[in-house]
Amino acid sequence: MLASAPARLARRLPARTALASLVLPLGLLSGCSGDSTDSAQPSPSASSTSATPTPTPSSSPAPRAPTAPKDTAKARAEFARFVVTAWGYALRTNKPGLVTDLSPTKAPCKGCHDFQSELAARKKRHWYVDFPGADIRKVAVHKQGAPKTYLAHVVVDIPASRSYFDDGSFRNVNNAHPRAPFDVVMSYVKGKYTLVEFQVG
């Protein structure tokens, strides 16, 4: 015999009540993360992102203090090569400072004064050497008598060149000097090399 409609409805109510109790927590969770009235209000996290961001420490490594070059055979040879290159630049520009400034202020290098005077005279007479630079063939460095003092024997090829007046007119031709000796005396003081003496030819 079939049950009456009220009886069937009464049997279904407990089942619906149990199902609702399972679904309700999911509904509450979705309400917290959805577009409910509470979520429309600005949250503390949202307001903090709109503020000026706090600077973070730089990820780059801390700078290191520079160290003076070490007194090595390679460094001595490089200094001698630099003196030769600076000498060539000075001849071309009549500016001896790149060479003479390598010596101590209170004790100019031997050869610096004559070199400075010669280039000053050329500048006064308005002429210069169109010098292309010397080619370095060999550098040999030896210890001198004084502590931390060295003599560099440099062999250079000095090419032929021409001299001109400042107005561009020709002055004279300078002969080439292959395998010319170029001596440099240097001293290592307070972490750097200074020029004690230089002599060409």
C-alpha positions in Angstrom: 0.0 0.0 0.0 1.4 3.4 -1.0 2.1 5.9 1.7 0.2 9.1 1.7 1.9 12.3 0.5 2.4 13.8 4.0 4.1 10.6 5.1 6.5 10.6 2.1 7.3 14.3 2.7 8.1 13.5 6.3 10.6 10.8 5.3 12.4 13.1 2.9 12.9 16.0 5.3 15.7 14.3 7.4 17.6 13.5 4.2 17.4 17.1 2.9 18.4 18.4 6.3 21.5 16.1 6.3 22.4 17.2 2.7 22.1 20.9 3.7 24.5 20.4 6.6 27.2 19.1 4.1 26.7 21.9 1.6 26.6 24.8 4.1 30.3 24.8 5.1 31.2 24.9 1.4 28.9 27.8 0.9 30.5 29.7 3.8 33.9 29.1 2.4 32.9 30.4 -1.0 31.2 33.4 0.6 34.5 34.4 2.3 36.5 34.3 -1.0 33.7 35.6 -3.3 32.1 39.0 -3.8 30.1 39.2 -0.6 29.4 42.4 1.2 32.3 41.8 3.5 34.8 41.3 0.7 33.8 44.6 -0.9 35.4 46.4 2.0 39.2 47.2 1.6 41.2 44.7 3.5 44.4 45.5 5.4 46.4 43.7 2.7 44.9 45.6 -0.1 45.6 49.0 1.5 49.2 48.1 2.3 49.9 47.3 -1.4 48.7 50.7 -2.4 51.2 52.4 -0.1 54.8 53.2 -1.0 56.8 50.0 -1.0 59.5 49.6 1.6 63.0 49.7 0.0 64.8 46.4 0.1 68.5 46.1 0.5 70.5 46.0 -2.7 71.5 42.5 -3.9 74.8 43.9 -5.4 78.0 43.0 -3.5 79.6 45.5 -1.2 82.3 47.6 -3.0 85.9 46.6 -2.3 88.6 49.0 -1.5 91.2 49.4 -4.3 94.6 47.8 -3.7 97.9 49.1 -4.9 99.6 47.1 -7.6 102.1 44.6 -6.4 105.8 44.8 -7.1 106.1 42.1 -9.7 108.3 41.4 -12.8 105.2 41.9 -15.0 104.3 45.2 -13.4 107.9 46.5 -13.8 107.9 45.6 -17.5 104.5 47.3 -18.0 105.7 50.4 -16.3 108.8 50.5 -18.6 106.5 50.1 -21.7 104.3 52.9 -20.4 107.3 55.2 -20.2 108.2 54.5 -23.8 104.6 55.1 -24.9 104.3 58.3 -22.9 107.6 59.5 -24.4 106.2 59.1 -27.9 103.0 60.9 -27.0 105.0 63.8 -25.6 107.1 64.1 -28.7 104.0 64.3 -30.9 102.2 66.9 -28.7 105.1 68.8 -27.1 103.5 68.0 -23.7 106.1 66.3 -21.5 103.8 66.0 -18.4 102.8 62.4 -19.2 106.5 61.5 -18.6 107.7 64.0 -16.1 104.7 63.5 -13.8 105.9 60.0 -13.2 108.8 61.2 -11.2 108.5 62.5 -7.6 107.7 66.3 -7.4 110.6 67.1 -5.1 113.0 64.9 -7.0 112.5 65.1 -10.8 113.8 62.2 -12.7 117.2 62.3 -14.4 116.5 63.3 -18.0 113.1 64.9 -17.2 114.4 68.4 -17.0 116.2 68.3 -20.3 113.2 66.6 -22.0 110.8 69.3 -20.6 113.1 72.1 -21.7 113.5 70.7 -25.3 109.8 70.3 -25.8 109.2 73.8 -24.4 111.7 75.2 -26.9 109.9 73.4 -29.8 106.6 74.7 -28.7 108.0 78.3 -28.5 109.3 77.9 -32.0 106.0 76.5 -33.2 107.0 73.1 -34.5 106.5 69.5 -33.6 107.4 66.0 -34.7 104.7 64.0 -36.4 105.8 60.9 -34.4 103.9 57.7 -35.0 105.3 56.0 -31.8 108.1 53.6 -31.1 107.8 49.8 -31.5 108.9 47.9 -28.5 110.9 44.8 -29.3 112.2 43.6 -25.9 112.0 44.6 -22.2 114.5 43.2 -19.7 114.3 44.4 -16.1 117.1 44.0 -13.5 117.6 45.1 -9.9 119.6 48.2 -9.2 121.7 48.9 -6.1 119.0 50.7 -4.0 116.1 48.6 -2.5 113.0 48.3 -4.7 114.8 50.1 -7.6 115.0 48.5 -11.0 116.7 49.2 -14.4 114.7 48.3 -17.5 116.6 47.8 -20.7 114.1 48.4 -23.5 114.9 47.8 -27.2 112.8 49.9 -29.5 112.4 50.6 -33.2 112.1 54.4 -33.7 110.5 54.9 -37.2 111.4 57.7 -39.6 109.2 60.8 -39.1 108.6 64.3 -40.3 108.5 67.6 -38.4 106.1 70.4 -39.2 105.4 73.9 -38.2 102.1 74.7 -36.5 100.9 76.2 -39.8 101.3 72.9 -41.5 104.5 73.7 -43.4 107.2 71.1 -43.7 110.3 71.5 -41.5 112.5 68.4 -41.8 112.8 64.6 -41.9 113.9 62.5 -38.9 115.8 59.3 -39.7 114.7 55.9 -38.3 116.7 54.3 -35.5 116.1 50.6 -35.4 116.9 48.6 -32.2 117.6 51.8 -30.3 118.2 51.4 -26.5 115.7 53.0 -24.2 116.7 52.7 -20.5 114.2 53.3 -17.7 115.1 53.4 -14.0 112.1 53.0 -11.7 111.5 52.8 -7.9 108.6 51.1 -6.1 107.5 53.4 -3.3 104.2 53.3 -1.3 102.5 50.9 -3.6 103.4 52.5 -7.0 106.3 52.9 -9.4 108.0 56.2 -9.9 110.4 57.3 -12.6 114.0 57.8 -11.4 115.7 58.2 -14.8 115.2 57.6 -18.5 117.6 57.8 -21.5 117.1 57.2 -25.2 119.9 56.1 -27.5 
